[in-house]
Amino acid sequence: MAKRHPDQVNLPDPSEPFLTRLQACRLAHIGLSTFDREVARGRLKVIRTGQRGIKITREEIERYMRK
């Protein structure tokens, strides 16, 4: 599976409570590396779904953007 750029991903409806990693990056205007670094540092709390899947709540990414 090829990696995609956050700009190539559509944002879900505002009522959708969960975002994918790419959607969160697009919403916060950050790159994938920054997202991963912030998760590793504990500044972003994510939900791991399966071995590789990551979801983040819209509330969490909005909290991060307010900082």
C-alpha distances in whole Angstrom, upper triangle without the diagonal:
4,7,9,13,15,17,15,15,18,20,21,25,27,28,25,25,22,19,16,15,14,17,19,19,20,23,24,23,22,19,16,18,21,20,19,22,24,22,23,27,27,28,25,25,22,21,19,17,16,15,12,13,16,18,21,24,25,28,27,25,28,31,29,29,33,33
4,6,10,13,15,12,13,17,19,21,25,27,28,25,26,22,19,16,14,13,16,18,17,18,21,22,21,19,16,14,16,19,18,18,21,23,22,23,26,27,27,24,25,22,22,20,19,19,17,14,15,16,19,21,24,25,28,27,24,27,30,27,28,31,32
4,7,10,12,10,11,15,17,19,23,24,26,23,23,20,17,13,11,10,13,15,13,14,18,18,17,16,12,10,12,15,15,14,17,19,19,20,23,24,24,21,22,19,20,18,18,18,17,13,13,14,16,18,21,22,25,23,21,24,26,24,24,28,28
4,7,8,7,8,12,14,16,20,22,24,21,22,19,15,12,11,8,11,13,11,11,15,16,15,14,11,10,13,15,14,15,18,19,19,21,24,24,23,21,22,19,20,19,19,20,19,15,15,15,16,18,20,20,24,22,20,22,25,22,22,26,27
4,5,5,7,11,13,16,19,21,23,21,22,19,15,12,11,7,10,12,9,9,13,14,12,11,8,8,11,13,13,14,17,18,18,20,22,23,22,20,21,19,21,20,21,22,21,17,16,16,17,17,20,19,22,21,18,20,23,20,19,23,24
4,5,5,9,10,13,16,17,20,18,18,16,12,10,9,5,6,8,6,5,9,10,9,9,7,8,11,12,11,13,16,16,17,19,21,21,20,17,19,17,19,19,20,21,21,17,16,15,14,15,17,16,19,18,14,17,19,17,16,20,21
4,6,8,10,13,16,17,20,19,20,18,14,13,12,8,9,11,9,6,10,11,9,10,10,11,14,15,14,17,19,19,20,23,24,25,23,20,22,21,22,23,23,25,25,21,19,18,18,18,19,18,21,20,17,18,21,19,18,21,22
4,7,10,13,16,18,21,19,20,18,15,13,13,9,9,12,11,9,12,14,13,14,12,13,16,17,16,18,21,22,22,24,26,27,25,22,24,22,23,23,22,24,24,20,19,18,18,18,20,19,22,22,19,20,24,22,20,24,26
4,6,9,13,15,17,15,17,14,11,10,10,7,6,10,10,8,10,13,12,13,13,13,16,17,15,18,21,20,20,23,25,25,23,20,21,19,20,20,19,21,22,18,16,15,15,15,17,16,19,19,16,18,21,20,19,22,24
4,6,9,12,14,13,15,13,11,11,12,9,7,11,11,9,10,13,13,15,15,16,19,20,18,20,23,22,22,25,27,26,24,21,22,20,20,21,20,23,24,21,18,17,15,16,16,14,18,19,16,17,21,20,19,22,24
4,7,8,11,10,12,11,8,9,11,9,6,9,10,8,8,11,12,14,15,16,19,19,16,19,22,21,20,24,25,24,22,19,19,18,18,20,19,22,24,21,18,16,14,13,13,11,15,16,13,14,17,17,16,19,21
4,6,8,6,9,9,8,9,12,11,8,10,13,11,10,14,15,17,18,18,22,21,18,21,24,22,21,25,26,25,23,20,19,17,17,19,18,21,23,21,17,16,13,13,12,10,14,15,14,14,18,18,18,20,23
4,5,5,9,10,10,13,16,15,11,13,16,14,12,16,18,20,21,21,25,24,21,24,26,25,24,28,29,27,25,21,21,19,19,21,21,24,26,24,20,18,15,15,13,11,14,16,15,15,18,19,18,20,24
4,5,8,10,10,13,16,16,12,12,15,14,11,14,17,19,21,21,25,23,20,23,26,23,23,27,27,25,23,20,20,18,19,21,21,25,27,25,21,19,15,14,11,9,11,14,13,12,15,17,16,17,21
4,6,9,11,14,17,18,14,14,18,17,14,17,20,22,24,24,27,25,22,25,27,25,24,27,28,26,24,21,20,18,18,21,21,24,27,25,21,19,15,14,11,9,11,14,14,14,16,18,18,19,22
4,6,8,11,14,15,11,12,16,15,13,16,19,20,22,21,24,23,20,22,25,22,21,25,26,24,22,18,17,16,15,17,17,20,23,21,17,15,12,11,9,8,10,13,13,13,16,18,18,19,22
4,7,10,13,15,12,11,15,15,13,15,18,19,21,20,23,22,18,20,23,20,19,22,23,20,19,16,14,13,12,15,15,19,21,20,16,14,10,9,6,5,8,10,11,11,13,15,16,18,20
4,7,10,12,9,9,13,14,12,14,17,17,18,17,20,19,16,17,20,18,16,19,21,18,17,14,12,10,9,12,12,15,18,16,12,10,6,6,4,6,9,9,10,12,14,15,16,18,20
4,7,8,6,6,9,10,9,11,14,14,15,14,17,16,13,15,18,16,14,18,20,18,17,13,12,10,10,12,12,15,17,15,11,9,6,5,6,6,10,10,9,11,14,14,14,17,19
4,5,5,6,9,10,11,12,14,13,13,11,15,15,11,13,16,15,13,17,19,18,17,13,13,10,10,11,11,13,14,12,8,6,5,6,9,10,13,12,11,14,16,15,16,19,21
4,6,5,6,9,10,11,12,11,10,8,11,11,8,9,12,12,11,14,16,15,14,11,12,9,10,11,12,14,14,11,9,6,6,7,10,11,14,12,10,14,16,14,15,18,19
4,5,5,6,9,10,10,10,9,7,11,12,9,11,14,14,14,16,19,18,17,14,15,13,14,14,15,17,17,13,11,10,10,10,13,13,16,14,12,15,17,15,15,19,20
4,5,5,6,9,10,10,11,10,14,14,11,13,16,15,15,18,20,19,17,14,15,13,14,15,16,18,19,16,13,11,9,9,11,10,13,13,10,12,15,14,14,17,19
4,5,5,6,8,8,10,9,12,11,8,11,14,12,12,16,17,16,14,11,12,11,13,14,15,18,19,16,13,10,9,7,9,8,11,10,7,9,12,10,10,14,15
4,5,5,6,5,6,6,10,9,7,10,12,11,12,15,16,16,14,12,14,13,15,16,18,20,20,17,15,12,12,10,12,11,14,12,9,11,14,11,11,14,15
4,6,5,7,8,9,13,12,10,14,16,15,16,19,20,20,17,15,17,16,18,19,20,23,23,19,17,15,14,13,14,12,15,14,11,12,15,13,12,15,17
4,6,8,10,12,15,13,11,15,17,15,16,19,20,19,16,14,16,15,17,19,20,23,24,21,18,16,14,12,12,9,12,12,8,9,12,11,9,12,14
4,6,9,11,13,10,9,13,14,12,14,17,17,16,13,12,14,15,17,19,21,24,24,21,19,16,14,12,13,10,12,11,7,8,10,8,6,10,11
4,7,10,12,10,10,14,15,13,15,18,18,19,16,14,17,17,20,22,23,26,26,22,21,18,17,15,16,14,16,15,11,11,14,11,9,13,14
4,7,8,6,7,10,11,10,13,15,15,16,14,13,16,16,19,20,22,24,24,20,19,16,16,14,16,15,16,14,11,13,14,11,10,14,14
4,5,5,6,9,10,11,13,14,15,17,15,14,16,16,19,19,21,23,22,18,17,15,16,15,18,17,19,17,13,16,17,14,13,17,17
4,5,5,6,9,10,11,12,14,15,14,13,15,14,16,16,18,19,18,14,14,12,13,13,16,17,19,16,14,17,18,15,15,19,18
4,5,5,6,9,10,10,12,14,14,13,15,15,18,17,19,21,19,16,16,14,16,16,19,19,21,18,15,18,19,16,16,20,18
4,5,5,6,9,10,10,12,11,11,14,14,17,18,20,22,21,18,17,15,16,15,17,17,18,15,13,16,16,12,13,16,15
4,5,5,6,9,10,11,9,8,11,10,14,14,17,19,18,15,14,11,12,11,14,14,15,12,10,13,14,11,12,15,14
4,5,5,6,9,10,10,9,11,10,13,13,15,17,15,13,13,10,12,12,15,17,18,14,13,16,17,13,15,18,17
4,5,5,6,9,9,9,12,12,15,15,19,20,18,16,16,14,15,15,17,18,19,15,14,17,17,13,15,18,16
4,5,5,6,5,6,9,10,14,15,18,20,19,17,17,13,14,12,15,16,16,12,11,14,13,10,12,14,13
4,5,5,6,5,6,7,11,11,15,17,16,14,14,11,12,10,13,15,15,11,11,15,14,11,14,16,15
4,5,8,8,9,10,13,13,16,18,16,15,15,13,15,14,17,19,19,15,15,18,17,14,17,19,17
4,6,8,10,12,15,16,19,21,20,18,18,16,17,15,18,19,19,15,15,17,16,13,16,17,15
4,5,6,9,12,14,18,20,19,18,17,14,15,13,15,17,16,12,13,15,13,11,15,16,14
4,7,10,13,15,19,21,21,19,18,15,15,12,14,15,14,10,10,12,10,8,11,12,10
4,6,10,12,16,18,19,17,15,12,11,8,10,11,11,7,7,10,9,7,10,12,11
4,7,10,13,16,17,15,14,10,9,7,9,11,10,7,9,12,10,10,13,15,14
4,6,9,12,13,12,10,7,6,5,7,11,11,8,9,13,13,12,15,17,17
4,6,10,11,11,8,6,5,6,8,12,13,11,12,16,16,15,18,20,21
4,6,8,7,6,5,6,9,12,15,16,14,15,19,19,18,21,23,23
4,7,7,5,6,7,10,13,16,18,16,17,21,21,21,23,26,26
4,6,6,8,10,14,16,20,22,20,21,24,25,24,26,29,29
4,6,9,12,15,18,22,23,21,22,25,26,25,27,30,30
4,7,10,13,17,20,22,20,19,23,24,22,24,27,27
4,7,10,14,16,19,17,17,20,21,20,22,25,26
4,7,10,13,15,13,13,17,18,16,18,22,22
4,7,9,12,10,11,14,15,15,17,19,20
4,6,8,7,7,10,11,11,13,16,17
4,5,5,7,9,10,11,13,15,16
4,5,5,6,9,10,11,12,15
4,6,5,6,9,10,11,13
4,5,5,6,9,10,11
4,5,5,6,9,10
4,5,5,6,9
4,5,5,7
4,5,6
4,5
4
